[in-house]
Every structure is written in structure tokens, then in C-alpha cells.
Amino acid sequence: METVNREQVTAGQAVYSKFTLAIYDALVLGFSCRWLWRCDASLMLEQYDHLASDNHLDVGVGSGYFPDRCYFSSLKPRIALMDLNESSLAYTAKRIARFEPETYQRNVLEDMSVEGQPGFDSVGLNFLLHCVPGSMEYKAAIFRNCLTVMNPGAVLFGATILGQGVEPNRGARKLMAFYNRKGVFSNQQDSAAALEAQLKKYFCNVKVTVEGCVALFSAEKARA
Ligand SMILES: C[S@@+](CC[C@H](N)C(=O)[O-])C[C@H]1O[C@@H](n2cnc3c(N)ncnc32)[C@H](O)[C@@H]1O
């Protein structure tokens, strides 16, 4: 089994500070999504609107753009936030304070335990997988951990930037290489096929579509 060290895991979340989170929406979800990864953030929001339930866990929260902008059908959904980085958690919790979110500081490769009622009906994983180190098989520890906090029939969905099987433009190629050197991204081995294969090991109704350099995915926890 491959080895991933703590420094690699730390590097995947270290860049998110109060300062970078303040410019994240414009820089990452605005500029980079549209012009470099060629997948408009509105597509990710559409998926979020469609699949997030009123009993929802957001994992790898960043600036909290998606839970903030999402249309939840209840005025008072149960929202839980999970991230390794304290700044991401604090920034997002403040942004969606109206929902009184639960917060959990976790390295989700290792532990996704929650207090009280564990079962969620949906889990969002937007732009997390390309930040965590290792092969897709290694990253699938996150899928197994998600299963432990999902109700039967619950949906897992998200998006991730791929490093294999896509055709990045010049700017995207340069930025992806830079981020991989710095450990901000670890996606050089990530392909849509590898993502789909790992999801299929643990979930049913797996769907993976590729838009530009981004794989959008969804899957369900079996009911039986
Ligand atoms: C690129 S941001 C994604 C933000 C948001 N979901 C979005 O789509 O805009 C990645 C987030 O994943 C978190 N993260 C990275 N590695 C993690 C790990 N091993 N465990 C938990 N969170 C992690 C980072 O701290 C950061 O908040």
C-alpha cells in the first residue's frame, strides 16, 4: 500500500487562511473555474441545489460558497461542516451562521466521526479530492468514511479537478503543475475512470461526467 505522510496531508489544506478565503470565490470559483478548469461554478451549484438535502454534511468547506448559495428546501436545514483547516471552518460557519451549523475539525482521510445523530441524507465533496494526497485508491478512504455517516439511500456528490485524461489549456497546465509542486493539489494520477471505479466499489447509482478538467460525480449509499 502506498505511503502518504502527514506533511503531504497538511500541504493540501495549508493555503486556506482568512486572507485567501476572502478572495477564494472570485479567484477560484470565478476566474479559475471559468477560464482554466473550464467548468463554470454555476454547474457545481446546480448539482448542489439538486442533490443537497435538508440533513446535509459539507466536507472540505473552503469559503462556504456552496452551502451559502444552495437552495435548501427547508428554512432550517441541518448543516454540518467538516474540514481539517480551522480557518475554513470558522469562515464558513460565520458565513452560514443563519443555519447554526455543526462544525467538525477532521482529517477526513482518517476520521469523519460526528457527535449526536450520525446519519446524513447528503454529503457534498466539492473540490476536495484533488487537494488530498495519494492515488484515487488511497483517497477512497474518504468514501469509506463518508459511508459511516450516511443514512441508507443518502447521496454523495461533488466535483474534482482531474490531472489525467483531460486536456488542460496552457494556463491550466501551468497552474496545475505549480499547485502539484507545492502540494496544494495532488491530482496528477486522478482520472475520471479511476474516480468512477472507486465510487463503484462503495456506492450504487454512480454517475461521473467531465466538464473541461472537472469531474462532477454523484453516488448513493445502498438501502439494503
Ligand atoms: C479547494 S477547497 C474547497 C472548498 C469548497 N468545497 C469549494 O468547492 O469551493 C478544499 C478544502 O478542503 C480542505 N481539506 C484539504 N485536505 C483536507 C483533509 N485531509 N481533511 C479535511 N479537509 C481537507 C481544505 O482545508 C479546504 O477547506
The ligand as an SDF file (V2000), in Angstrom:
LIG
                    3D

 27 29  0  0  0  0  0  0  0  0999 V2000
  -10.3650   23.8120   -2.6250 C   0  0  0  0  0  0  0  0  0  0  0  0
  -11.1430   23.9380   -1.0380 S   0  0  0  0  0  0  0  0  0  0  0  0
  -12.7830   23.5020   -1.4850 C   0  0  0  0  0  0  0  0  0  0  0  0
  -13.7930   24.4670   -0.9630 C   0  0  0  0  0  0  0  0  0  0  0  0
  -15.2420   24.2690   -1.3740 C   0  0  0  0  0  0  0  0  0  0  0  0
  -15.7510   22.9450   -1.1280 N   0  0  0  0  0  0  0  0  0  0  0  0
  -15.4450   24.6410   -2.8140 C   0  0  0  0  0  0  0  0  0  0  0  0
  -15.7700   23.7790   -3.6050 O   0  0  0  0  0  0  0  0  0  0  0  0
  -15.2630   25.7990   -3.1540 O   0  0  0  0  0  0  0  0  0  0  0  0
  -10.5870   22.4590   -0.2500 C   0  0  0  0  0  0  0  0  0  0  0  0
  -10.9590   22.3650    1.2290 C   0  0  0  0  0  0  0  0  0  0  0  0
  -10.6190   21.0410    1.6530 O   0  0  0  0  0  0  0  0  0  0  0  0
   -9.9660   21.1110    2.9170 C   0  0  0  0  0  0  0  0  0  0  0  0
   -9.0960   19.9330    3.0840 N   0  0  0  0  0  0  0  0  0  0  0  0
   -7.9700   19.6220    2.3960 C   0  0  0  0  0  0  0  0  0  0  0  0
   -7.4670   18.4560    2.8310 N   0  0  0  0  0  0  0  0  0  0  0  0
   -8.2990   18.0040    3.8010 C   0  0  0  0  0  0  0  0  0  0  0  0
   -8.3030   16.8340    4.6310 C   0  0  0  0  0  0  0  0  0  0  0  0
   -7.3600   15.9070    4.5370 N   0  0  0  0  0  0  0  0  0  0  0  0
   -9.3250   16.6900    5.5300 N   0  0  0  0  0  0  0  0  0  0  0  0
  -10.3010   17.6320    5.6260 C   0  0  0  0  0  0  0  0  0  0  0  0
  -10.3310   18.7600    4.8700 N   0  0  0  0  0  0  0  0  0  0  0  0
   -9.3400   18.9430    3.9710 C   0  0  0  0  0  0  0  0  0  0  0  0
   -9.2170   22.4400    2.8800 C   0  0  0  0  0  0  0  0  0  0  0  0
   -8.9080   22.9100    4.1680 O   0  0  0  0  0  0  0  0  0  0  0  0
  -10.2080   23.3350    2.1330 C   0  0  0  0  0  0  0  0  0  0  0  0
  -11.0890   23.9620    3.0370 O   0  0  0  0  0  0  0  0  0  0  0  0
  1  2  1  0
  2  3  1  0
  2 10  1  0
  3  4  1  0
  4  5  1  0
  5  6  1  0
  5  7  1  0
  7  8  2  0
  7  9  1  0
 10 11  1  0
 11 12  1  0
 11 26  1  0
 12 13  1  0
 13 14  1  0
 13 24  1  0
 14 15  1  0
 14 23  1  0
 15 16  2  0
 16 17  1  0
 17 18  1  0
 17 23  2  0
 18 19  1  0
 18 20  2  0
 20 21  1  0
 21 22  2  0
 22 23  1  0
 24 25  1  0
 24 26  1  0
 26 27  1  0
M  CHG  2   2   1   9  -1
M  END
$$$$
